[in-house]
Structure formats: structure tokens, C-alpha cells
Amino acid sequence: MPVPDALEFFLDPGRCIGCQACIQACTECDTHKGQSMIQLDYVDRAHSTQTVPV
């Protein structure tokens, strides 16, 4: 069950160009003391298995 006061970040992967501006913006946020809370990984769909939560 989600916490009502939790901050969430939504990203449309279809519009991502790989500039990593989202990571920089999160780093500049005062709530994280200069640390980015976003981990960005690139997945090569041709060589990896797609997974879904169960």
C-alpha cells in the first residue's frame, strides 16, 4: 500500500532521449541532500528477456 506523502517520479520511456536531465533534476532537489534517487539503466531489448511483475 503506497504511503500518501510519498513523492513519485513518472517518466514516459517513449519520450526519453537519454539526456539524463531527470537524474540531474533529482540531484538538485533539496529533499535528497544532493543525491539522485533515480537509477537509470538501458536495456537492449534484442538481447534481454522482457519481464513483468508477478
N, C-alpha and C positions, 0 to 999 in steps of 0.2 A: 504494500500500500504506500503510495507516494506521500511524502511529507508536504503539507500545504505551503510552507515557506521556502521550499527548495527552489533554487534557481536552476533553470534548464536552458540549454542552448540547442537550437534547432538549425540544421544545415541541410540545404537541398543539394544532394550529391550530383544532381543533373546540371546544376549551375556552377559547380566547383571548377575553377581553372588551375588549382594547385598553387595559388599565390601565398598561402598560409597567413593571410591577413587575419583570419579568425583566431589563430594562435597568438598573434601579436596583440590583438584587441583584448583577449582574455588575460594576457600577461600584464597589460596596463590597468586592469580592473583593480580597485583598491581592496576588494574583499579577499583576494588570494595572496596578498603580500608579495606581489611581483612574480609569482609562479603561475604558469599556464596550467589550467586544469584540463586542457584538451590534448589528447594524444591522437595524432593523425597518422594513419597507416594507409599505404596504397596497396591494393590487391590486384594482381594480374589475373583477371577472370579467365583467361585462356589456360592458365597453368594451376589454378586452385579450385577447390571444391566449394561450391556455394553452400552455406549453412543457414539454418533457421533455428530460432529458439524452440524448445520442445516443452 
